[in-house]
Amino acid sequence: MEAFDAVSAVLNSKGGKVWSVPPDATVFDALRLMAEKDVGSLAVLEGRRLIGLFAERDYARKIILMGRSSKETKVREIMVVSPITVPADCAVNEAMRIMTEHRVRHLPVVGADGGLLGVVSIGDLVKWIITSQEAVIEQLHSYIAGQV
């Protein structure tokens, strides 16, 4: 594990299951799925095509603060349209840079055909970096102790 590994490696390690909703789902149903699957965002798909991303932040800012009803509002009304995506071969450190620069917490990963492969969170990437740093530290300890 390294910061220069592709985000596809992160998807492989966490499992590539993508939780999604159609754009006409209610926000309430999307939130219920997010709670059931313990995820912070959902891909919004029309067929296999990614058209948006719905996250907890969208609910907090566009439903709660605006006094709207989650049972009456459709996901398409508040989702992030055309979210920033990265290709599967994007390096973990580059994905982190993109997320930081654009202030997003979830990043859809797309294949060469443009199809959605999965979604990585900032937590997924931080965990990857920490694990890679722990491995390097262990290797250095072994080297210093003469165990290499």
C-alpha positions in Angstrom: 0.0 0.0 0.0 1.3 3.4 -1.0 0.0 6.9 -1.7 0.9 6.3 -5.3 -1.4 3.2 -5.6 -4.4 3.6 -7.9 -7.8 4.2 -6.3 -8.9 1.0 -7.9 -6.8 -0.8 -5.2 -8.7 1.0 -2.5 -12.0 -0.1 -4.2 -10.7 -3.7 -4.4 -9.8 -3.7 -0.7 -13.1 -2.3 0.5 -15.3 -4.1 -2.0 -16.6 -2.4 -5.1 -20.3 -2.5 -4.0 -21.9 0.7 -5.2 -25.1 1.8 -3.4 -27.3 3.9 -5.6 -30.7 5.4 -6.1 -32.6 6.6 -9.2 -33.1 10.3 -9.5 -36.8 10.1 -8.7 -36.4 8.4 -5.4 -37.4 10.4 -2.4 -34.8 11.9 -0.2 -36.3 10.0 2.7 -35.9 6.7 0.8 -32.3 7.6 0.0 -31.6 8.4 3.6 -33.1 5.1 4.7 -30.8 3.2 2.3 -27.8 5.2 3.5 -28.6 4.4 7.2 -29.2 0.7 6.3 -25.9 0.4 4.4 -24.0 2.7 6.8 -22.7 5.0 4.0 -22.4 8.7 3.7 -23.4 9.1 0.0 -25.2 7.4 -2.8 -24.6 7.4 -6.5 -27.6 8.6 -8.5 -27.9 6.5 -11.6 -30.1 6.5 -14.7 -29.6 3.0 -15.9 -25.8 2.5 -15.5 -25.0 6.2 -16.1 -23.9 8.3 -13.2 -25.8 11.6 -13.2 -25.3 12.7 -9.7 -24.2 12.1 -6.1 -26.4 12.5 -3.0 -24.7 12.9 0.4 -25.6 13.6 4.0 -24.4 17.2 3.4 -27.0 17.7 0.7 -29.7 16.6 3.1 -28.5 18.9 5.9 -28.1 22.0 3.7 -30.9 21.6 1.2 -33.7 19.9 3.2 -33.3 20.6 6.9 -32.0 24.2 6.7 -34.5 25.1 3.9 -37.5 23.6 5.8 -38.3 21.1 3.0 -39.8 17.6 3.4 -37.6 14.6 2.8 -40.7 12.5 2.0 -41.8 14.9 -0.7 -38.5 16.0 -2.2 -36.9 13.9 -5.0 -33.2 13.2 -4.9 -32.8 14.9 -8.4 -33.9 18.2 -6.8 -31.0 18.4 -4.4 -28.2 16.0 -5.7 -24.9 17.2 -6.9 -25.2 17.1 -10.7 -22.3 15.8 -12.7 -20.1 15.2 -9.7 -16.3 15.3 -10.0 -15.0 11.8 -10.9 -11.6 10.2 -11.2 -10.4 7.3 -13.4 -9.6 4.0 -11.7 -5.9 4.5 -12.3 -5.8 7.9 -10.4 -3.3 7.8 -7.6 -4.6 7.9 -4.0 -2.6 11.0 -3.2 -4.0 12.7 -6.4 -7.6 11.7 -5.4 -7.0 13.2 -1.9 -5.7 16.4 -3.5 -8.8 16.6 -5.7 -11.1 16.0 -2.8 -9.4 18.7 -0.7 -9.3 21.2 -3.5 -13.0 20.8 -4.3 -14.1 20.3 -0.7 -15.9 17.0 -1.4 -15.9 13.9 0.9 -17.0 11.3 -1.7 -15.4 10.7 -5.1 -16.9 8.4 -7.8 -14.4 6.2 -9.6 -15.1 5.5 -13.3 -13.7 2.9 -15.6 -12.3 3.4 -19.1 -15.8 3.1 -20.5 -17.1 5.8 -18.2 -19.1 3.3 -16.1 -19.2 3.7 -12.4 -16.8 1.3 -10.6 -17.3 2.6 -7.0 -17.1 5.5 -4.7 -14.2 6.3 -2.4 -14.6 8.5 0.7 -12.0 10.7 2.2 -12.0 8.2 5.1 -11.2 5.4 2.7 -8.2 7.3 1.4 -6.9 8.4 4.8 -7.1 4.8 6.0 -5.1 3.7 3.0 -2.4 6.3 3.6 -2.2 5.5 7.3 -1.9 1.7 6.6 0.8 2.4 4.0 2.7 4.5 6.5 2.5 1.9 9.2 3.9 -0.7 6.8 6.8 1.6 5.9 7.5 2.2 9.6 7.5 -1.5 10.3 9.9 -2.1 7.4 12.2 0.6 8.8 12.1 -0.9 12.3 13.0 -4.3 10.9 15.8 -2.8 8.9 17.2 -0.9 11.9 17.0 -4.1 14.0 18.8 -6.0 11.4 15.9 -8.3 10.6 16.0 -7.7 6.9 
